[in-house]
Amino acid sequence: EDLVHTIGESAALGAAGLILWGGYEYTDSKETCLSVQETIQGLLGPYAFNVTSAAKLCSQSLCNSHGRCVRKTAESSFYLHMPEDSHKNYVINKGFKFVTSASSKLKTIMNMKNGFVCHCYYGWYGESCRSHFPNILSRKNKAPVTAFNLVVLLGMNLCVILTNFFLIPYYNVNFS
């Protein structure tokens, strides 16, 4: 359940990736290192592979491989999971893939259509990311876009700082 609420939730909200953070204590002894390996091989790895495969299927089916699937409603309970009757299969020169029946795959895609929309990759647009801006990918100078994003970021940070300084009351708390 923790994996669903972390990795699954992140993928369903359209995250491009995930960082698993840990300290040196995970590798400071053979026992802890083997424990991490067991977790990855036992629960974490297969779940991450399932979610990654479902995200790829959703991108291919809904977004023509030119976008990422994002929940229509952030609070909904739709997740990017492969069907329960699917299983991993090793394909030579391609690695592991999920294998599922055609009807199960179709049902999964229909559920994805009900719960997700496409967030198109840079240069692509439309409901299914079918169209692209022909000149946007070949632009040599992208500095104005970057400069605008920097101005927006700095402006947002300034707003947060000023809000904290002027609107949120300051309490002097003594913990001793």
Summary of the structure (lengths in Angstrom):
residues: 176
radius of gyration: 21.7
end to end distance: 39.4
largest distance: 65.7
contacts: 398
relative contact order: 0.10
helix: 51%
strand: 14%
